[in-house]
Amino acid sequence: MPGARLERPPDQVELHAAVGARGQQRSRQRAEIALREKFNRKAFNDFVLSQGLLPPSLLEKAVMEDFVIWKAREWDEWTGRMRMSAEARRELETFVRRAPERCRAAFDFTLTRDTVVSFTDRQILLRADRD
């Protein structure tokens, strides 16, 4: 029938709401971990609302790809910009190499046998929309 609306049973609606809420919570937790002190709850909520209705997996993908920016940093350029002494750089490289694999993986460190090549840094993306 044209214009007819299918009604879902209340328990199915509650299930869909719970799955959506859990997906949004997981996306928020990942964004908080990635952005640490740069996380902004209002900006996150505005971003989620701007996405419309999305399945949890697509919402999480949008959050991690569009709300959180991963920027590659070349090790030599970054340590030079930070004005690190040669001794401080060696100490930091030793620290990175000794860190647990899961910690190095979180920042996507690229290592060769002799040196640290690059890593990623996380930044928040604030998008301004025109009215």
PyMOL commands that set and color helices and strands:
alter all, ss='L'
color gray80, all
select helices_A, chain A and resi 10-38+41-50+56-67+75-81+86-98+101-106
alter helices_A, ss='H'
color red, helices_A
select strands_A, chain A and resi 68-74+110-111+116-124
alter strands_A, ss='S'
color yellow, strands_A
deselect
rebuild
show_as cartoon
